[in-house]
Amino acid sequence: MSFRENLQHLRATRNMTQEQLAMLLGVSRQSVTKWEAAKSYPEMDKLLKLCQIFECSLDDLVQGDLTDRAPEPAAAAVPAGPPTDVCGYDEHQRTMAWKVPTGVAAILVGIAIGLFFEGAVDLASVGVRDGLFVIIVLAGVLLGLVFLVPAGMEHTAFQKAHPYVEDFYTEDDRARARKAFSTGLVAGIALIFVGVGFFIVLGEDRALENVALFFLLLFIALGVWNIMHYGMLLGRTNVAEYNRSVGEELEIEDIMEVQVRDEIREGMLASKKKNKKIGAVCGAIMIFATIVAFVLLFAPVLTSPDPDAFDPAGTSAMWFWVAWPVGGMLCGVVSLLAEAFTSDEK
């Protein structure tokens, strides 16, 4: 009997998920998955910890046959009580709530500093006006991307590793998050108002116009950081929304491999199928909207006696762009109706 089969059996007899076992061992769920797929092998300290958890010897775990062994009543298991954060979801979301707002604020601060120094250096000799402004803004964008790009990659990796998270937040946790968001929202709006005040006071003097723009964007950046940070901290407590959004991005094959209860998997599959239908209908609507837009644009031109002198004013050609917003609104209506009917069925 192999180690992987012993591990799978011991975990199953205690009704443990891979994430729960990973929590007890202090490793990632992917590590447990690789062990059970015989793609990697745990280190000695993890093997000894497994022996403690399942109350077996190292020889039996690695080389013996434990598949016919009944579970011990006193065997270690996941602590009883309310759900806990077994995958580091809260820490991950808190990290995102720092990185994403900081990246956005860095871009805004870069623009603010660029405006402050606008005109200080003119690189007209190389064909670039306000060269210092361009350099500073690009530096701010680069700094923002330093935060945003890794944050996006980390979040995508986390979603793939943890497509479903048990809701472990209490009502007290949500109440604290709502209170913090209220404070952050008010502080953010106040900071934006301070920036507007600087702009109004200093903007009256054209000599201080750049300074006024600098303070305006600086305080807007601070306000946006506050609002985004506390908004994301509040949003992290909506675990159901996280599960829904990740489920929409997973393929059906991935959903079938997720380590969750059967009823949860069935719900994820139903949601995936519903979203695929909505996506197909919205795709058809937008294709039709595109056809209508081209008809509105080109029909007057093709029917004009003098295409060279054609003036779109007063014809359907000037309204061709309306087709896409209308198509988008129809997609929104379809999504809302589908959601309403699905809720009624439940």
Secondary structure as GFF3:
##gff-version 3
##sequence-region A 1 346
A	DSSP	alpha_helix	3	13	.	.	.	ID=ss1
A	DSSP	alpha_helix	18	25	.	.	.	ID=ss2
A	DSSP	alpha_helix	29	36	.	.	.	ID=ss3
A	DSSP	alpha_helix	44	54	.	.	.	ID=ss4
A	DSSP	alpha_helix	58	62	.	.	.	ID=ss5
A	DSSP	alpha_helix	89	116	.	.	.	ID=ss6
A	DSSP	three_ten_helix	124	126	.	.	.	ID=ss7
A	DSSP	alpha_helix	131	161	.	.	.	ID=ss8
A	DSSP	alpha_helix	171	202	.	.	.	ID=ss9
A	DSSP	three_ten_helix	206	208	.	.	.	ID=ss10
A	DSSP	alpha_helix	209	235	.	.	.	ID=ss11
A	DSSP	alpha_helix	239	249	.	.	.	ID=ss12
A	DSSP	alpha_helix	252	257	.	.	.	ID=ss13
A	DSSP	alpha_helix	262	303	.	.	.	ID=ss14
A	DSSP	three_ten_helix	307	309	.	.	.	ID=ss15
A	DSSP	three_ten_helix	316	322	.	.	.	ID=ss16
A	DSSP	alpha_helix	323	345	.	.	.	ID=ss17
###
